[in-house]
Amino acid sequence: MITILFFLFGIIIGSFLNVVICRLQTEETLLGRSHCTKCEKRIAWYDNVPLLSFLILRGKCRNCTDEISWQYPLVEFWTGILFALVGQFIFSPTDPTSFLPTIFYLGLFSMLVVIFVHDLLTMYIPMIMIWIALSWTAAYLALSQWLAYSQSSGMDGIPLVSLPYIFAGVGAGIFFWLLVWVSHETWMGMGDVYLALLVGLVTGWPGVLWAMTFSFGLGAAGGLTLIALGKKGMKSQVPFAPFLVLGVIIVALLPKMFPILQYVMMF
């Protein structure tokens, strides 16, 4: 039941994330009502129900019958799946210590969805989302550090629970900055440097090594697939932020879904 509630909450948030993604591209305010991108008519509330409205309307605007992008139901669905996984494997109603990580990951995954889709569509990482995600993560690490300190007896010194995450974030950021510097931004952009910093802060050490392994592995597989399908050439640029986002999500969730991997990912 909890997993279903998290999924329903996720598709609602996913609907809002679609608005954020579109408004970032058009530079519109988030306060305006949703409207069709073709006929500009406002979308009625009953046509704006996550997932359900897309199915009822058969993927077309009620007013002008223009096709609705599949981006909308896909973002809603996968945000719902991510929220459901958090509800299933991170949240526990009987364990108060799970509340803070649950809130953190729900917020973080929402921001990562925006970064993923925006970079995939435009090959541009929205820096405003990067800064918000970095601030969100820094606040979480600071609060986790404070809680660890307040709960310690002081006999063994101050528990530096945030240190592996700071070390991983700085290391990943420097590594990607070197890639940018060596390639003159032909391999990576500066947005990827800040995203790599975020990846390290979220996954810590040695989790960041696994996140980078998954990211580069998936990136290589995705690039080769596009070349094989004739969608890209050998010198074509491919947005890398989506693969970094997938790396973070995999490292964050996979050990919790399969606890034995916690021991594997320690090396």
N, C-alpha and C positions, 0 to 999 in steps of 0.2 A: 504493500500500500504506500509506504513512504517513497519507494522508487517511482511509482506512478505519479505521486504528487510532485516530486522533483522534476519529472519529465514534463508535466503540464506547466509548471512554473517556468521551465526552460524554454518551451516553445513560445510562451508569452514574451520572455526576455528576448528570444530570437527575433520576434516580430519587431521589437524596438531596435535591435541591433541592425536590422535591415534598413530602418530609417536612418540610423547613424551612418551606415556605410554610404547610402545614397546622398545624404546631406553633406557628408565630407567631400564628395565628388562635385556637387553643385554649389557648395559653400552656402547653403541655405541654413536658416536657424532651425533648431530642433523643436521650437515651440509651435511651428505651423502644422496645420492638419495635413494628414496624408492625402495625396492626390495622384491621379493617373499621370504618368510622365508624358503621355501623348495628348490627351484631350484636356488635361489640367483640371478636370472636375474632381471635387472632393470625394473621397471614398467613404461611403456610409459605414457605420459601425458594424452592421451585419455582414458587410463585405470585407471586413478587416479582422475576422476571426482566424487566428493562426491555423494553418494547414487546412482546416475545414472549408474556409471560404474559397481557397484555390481549387479545391476539388469540386465544390458546388458550381463555381463559375467556369469550370473546365479550363482553367488557365487563361481566361479572357476577361477584359474589363467589361463591366455591365453596361457602361455608357457608350463606348466607341468600339467595343469588341476587339481592341488591340490585344495581342498576346501579352500575358504577364510573364516576366522573366522567371525561369526556374530557380533563380537565385533565392527568391523569397521562401518557397516551401523548403528548399534544401537547408538554408541557414536556420530556419525554425526547427526543422527536424533534428539536425545534428547538434544544435544547441541543447535541445531537449535530451538527446542521448548523453551528451557530456554532463548535464545536470543530473540525469538519472544515475550515471556512474558515480558521481560524487555522493549522491544520496545513498547509493548501495554500498560503496566501499570506503568512504571517508566519514560520513555522518553516522552517529549513533545516538539515538534519543536518550539512552541511559548513561552516556559518557560525556559529561560537560567539557572535557578536554578536546572533544572532536568538533565543538561548535566553531572555534576560531579558525581551524584549518578549512572547515566547510565554507565559511563565509569568504575566506581568502581565495579558495580555488574557484568558487562560483564567480566572483568578481574577475579574477585573473583570466579564466577561460572565456568569459564574455569579451574581454578586451582582445584576447588572442584571436577570437573568431573575426572581429572587425579587422584586425591586422592581416589575417590570412586572406580574407575575401578581397579587401581593398587592394592589397599588393598583387593578388592574382588577376584582378580586373584592370589595374592601371600600371602595374610594375612600379608603384610608388608606395612606400611605407608611411602611413599618416603619423607624423612625429608627435602630434598631440596625444595620440593613444599610447605611444611609447612612453612619454613622460608621465602620463597618468598611471600606466602599468608599473613603471619604475617606482613612483611614489607609493603606490599601493603595496608593492613588494617590500620596499624599505620600511614602511610602517609596520608591516606584518613581522619582519625580522626583528625590528626594534621591540615590538610588543612581546614576541617570543623570547627575546633575550631578557627582557625585564621580568617576565613570568618565571623563567628559569632561575634568575638571580633571587627573586623573592621567595621561591620555594626551596632554595638550597640552604644548607645549614651553615655555610661559610667555612666549614672545616677544611674543605678541599680547594679553597680558592673560588674565584668567580667562574662559573661555567660559561665558556665562550661558544654558545651554540650557534651564533651567527657567523663565526669566523670562517668556516669552510665554505659558506655561501658567498661571502664577500670575496674570498680568495678566488673562487671559481668564476664569479662575475667579472672581476678585474682581469683575470687570465684570459677568459673568452673574449672580452672586449679588446684586449691588446692583440690577441691572435688575429681577430678579424680586421683590426686597424692595419696590421702588417700586410694582410692580403689586399686591402684597399690601396695602401701605399705602393706596394710592389707592382700591382696591376694598373695603377692610375685609374682606379674605379671601373675597370672593365670586367673584373671578376665579381666584385662586391661593391655596394654603395655604402655611404656613411650611415644610412639608416640601418643596415645590417649590423654595423658595429654596435649601435645602441641596443638592437634587438639581441645580439649575442651577450651583451652585458646582462640583459634581463634574463636570458636563458640560464646563465651561470648563477645569478642570484636566486633563481627559483629552484634549480636542481641541485646546487651545491657540488661538493667534491666527494666522491668521484663521479657523481651523477652526470655532471656536465660532459664528461668524456663519452658516456653512453648517449646523451642527447645529441652531441655532435656526430657521433658515429651513425645514429639513426638518420639525422638530418642529411648528412652528405651521402649516405647510402640511398635514401629515398630520392634525393635530388639527382643522383647519377642515374638511377632507374627511371625516374620520370623524364629526364632529358633524353635518354636513349630511346625511350618509348615514343616521344614526340618526333625524334629524328626518323625512327623507323616508320612512323605513320605519315611522314612528309610534312608535318606541321612546323618543324623547326629545322634549321641547318646547323652545321657544325659550329658556326660562328655566331649563331643566334643567342640572344640573352634570354634567360629563363628566370622568372622571379624566384628568389631563394627563401624569402620570408615564410611562405607556406610550409616549407620543409623544416625550418627552424621551429615553427609553431608545433608541427606534428612531433618533432623530437621532444619538446617540452612535455606535451600531453602524454606521450608514450611513457616517458621516464616517471612522470608524476602518478600515472594511474596503473601501469602494468604491474609494478611490485605489490600494489595493494590488491589487485585482482588475483595475482598468483604469488602468494607470500614467499615461496621458495626463491623467487627472483630477487628478493631483497638481499639474499646472501650472495647471489651471483653478481649483482651490480655493485657490491662493495669492493670489487677488484677491477 
